[in-house]
């Protein structure tokens, strides 16, 4: 008689082939799903009916094999293929593909997900998110733009709002100094006396010294009256401001034809001649005890004259006039009195070159400075030049540094060591101080000292590496997951890093839909690391991973499933016919 076992065995075959078609259909439906991982189904036979386990051989018989009849098939498992799909470029900077076994770490509320689909975008808070809004996890940077790996955080790319600047660290000079010029012998010499042209005197005939208070000086316009030259609360100003036409004309002391900025000295009972002379030397940018003629500001107590000796070199020549030093009252108004009479005794001499240059502080503010080169000596070994570095924008003294550099008989610099400059940026909000190097040779710089004859000697800035403030306007993601931001000032800095995760058994992850996975009971815990670590693979910016479905293989599987289904249905029909015949026999 016909067996019902065949019916149930074939029925199990129908069920299994139906599930196989479900898997194939899902694979084909997701053939264009970003980073989709296809699945395949495995079958196993069900426990058979056992009529005999068989017998071992004996002396009479050779033994028998087991006698078993199968009762059908079942689904042994559905295995996900975690192999990589084809990676294609998109040109979208927020798209990221993984060339390896890693997963993106994503945050949806309080839940953590993992995924391979890197079709990201930026939300209104400049956060990198998935199409469904899960936030991409990684690490940020510190104030020095160094990635700080530790606690995972949302990746933020502040396009249009993140602004940075770069302070100058190196300034390179190029050009030619005229070695055929004259060696500097003397600096400019100016005498300051009382407003009447006579020497200064202390009140009451007291000895005149550098410690004499300014309020203890006799008024030269009222000699013998016991009237003080200055009063407490007044201010001495180097440089006079007067309204002319629609604008304001500032006329002050000059240095090498360059007008020096206004400087002020508040007068109190304790302000002495020494304080005034120090103020004058600082305001004029005199580098004391350097170069010919012992530059500086000194007092001759016998004559009551103040002598101002500038630095050597025509570019350092000081031009001080009587009207350049004025007195302001307690309200800041000019009193109309010129306390000192200025008389130029000589001008500075010597070959010199001056060039202005600029640097940037940590806030990106432009800071102007000057470099003056003065020929100090000629010998059989070459020439020696003294450099003077000044900046009117430096807090305190404009004089920043001085020193000498030597050139050989071929006009080449003997040493290539940089000249370190420290510029005081107090009360500006910028990093304090601003330190940078001047390079005269090497790395694109070449300063020479040659006899230019009828030619023109000149020095200029070849390059400086500081930059003004710039705004983040573009970015790219590198193989190591580091997000490099490009700023409008030309800077490129890391602004974050994408984290990746790996699992001991990635096939054990549970599929949550929307291209998301969760940690499963058999996946193992996530190992979070940077791209390239623990086999995660590299990240490819501007690219996406495609589905790993092979359509030809799926079509073959579909044909086999259809054939298996038809064959099982035929067995059921045949069994049914046999049962019908058995029923007929019983009538």
Secondary structure, DSSP 4 states (H G I P E B T S, - for coil): ---HHHHHHHHHHHHHHHHHHHHHHHHHHTTTSTT---EEEEEEEPPPEEEE--B---SS---B--EEE---EEEEEEEE------EEE---TTBEEEESS-EEEEEETTEEEEES--B-EE-TTSBEE-TT-PEEEEE-B-TT--B--SS-EE-B--TTT-EEEE---EEEEEEEEETTSPPP--EEEEEEEETTSSPP-BGGGPPP-TTSBGGGBB-GGGTTTT-BS--TT-EEEESEEEEETTEEEEE--EETTEEPPPEEEE--TT-BHHHHHHHHHHHTT--TT-TTTT-EEEEETTTTEEEEEEEESGGG-EE--GGGEEEE-TTS-B-S---EEEEEEE---S-EEEEEEEEE-TT--EEEEEEEEEEEEEETTEEEEEEEEE-TTSSS-SEEEEEEEEE-TTSBBS--PPEEEEE--TTSSS-SSEEEEEESEETTEEEEEE--TTS--EEEEEEE--EEEEEEEEEEE-TTSEEEEEETTS-EEEEEEEEEEE-TTGGGPEEEETTEEE--TTT---EEEETTGGG--EEEETEEE-----HHHHHHHHHHHHHHHHHHHHHHHHHHHHHHHHHHHT-
